[in-house]
């Protein structure tokens, strides 16, 4: 395998175009939804729920556009298959979400989503699994980081530690009185609901989570780290990821009524999570470990609010609040001690061509 050496000018150009597309699409969608139905705190929350998922699709879409236009790496047939399923989901989800579901919704499942979009998601996941089974096909996914990855023990160890810390953080909300459950405090119901949501989310919502993680943890990460190094690169990536959420936070999402402190809490959270997610991608050289960690984060929200605690003050709380980020930062700091962040190791993992 021979390394493709990108000059700094080319890298900066790709980063700028990627960020312009991602931020412009996200903020424009927020503005359109706001003008039609108002802020989330006063408007139809189901539309804002669709919009939240739509946001997640933009980073990978922008990444694919840049990869096709700039031809930085050759896109194998197998990579194109995965991207095709993802883009088909994007197109269908926007149509069904904002206009009309072609065959109704998945109302009988824990996640109520447009049916045709979910069928595309399931078929896409099957395609990813099949393409990773045969060695020849799997090898064609290595360069795009769509293969299952190396160091597979990290698929067990890191998500388990991450979930345990998140679980403890959520319980601390209840113990400290920073939150109360919407229904009842019941850890059995929390775990059973979480597991069911995680399974269904992996089947039906993987394109949305992939949409964020492929854009941030593959495309942007592979360009920021050679420019700034591992430590500065992951910090900058976390800040960019957090600022990307600013528009929806200003409109009442995540931290209602706290636009400034809400953005601070979000950026702190994305920096901490970004370190953990980026570490796993560097270790496995695959996007899928980050997808799993992101799914764990998102799928704990509903069951934790129902059966552990809904934060009284979303900013100053555990879980997704500042206290939760500080607790998770202990894990992130430990990971920062790894040699994987050193620039010579990062350069050795950059884009290669067979």
Buried (B, 14 or more C-beta within 10 A) or exposed (E): EEEEEBEEEEBEBBBEBBBEBBBEBBBEBBEEBBEEBBBBEEBEBEBBBBBBBBBBBBBBBBBBBBBEEBEBBEBBEBBBBBBEBBBBBBEBBBBBBBEEBEEEBBEEBBBEBBBBBBBBBBEBBEBBEEBBEEEEBBEBBBBBBBBBBEBEEBBEEBBEBBBEBBBBBBBBBBEEEBBBBEEEBBBEBBEEBBEBBBEBBBBBBBBBBBBBBBBBBBBBBBBBBBBBBBBBBBBBBBBBBBBBBBBBBBBBBBBBEBEEBBBBBBBBBBBBBBBBBBBBBBBBBBBBBBBBBBBBBBBBBBBBBBBBBBBEEBBBBBBBBBBBBEBBBEBBEEBBEEEBBEBEEBEEBBBEEE
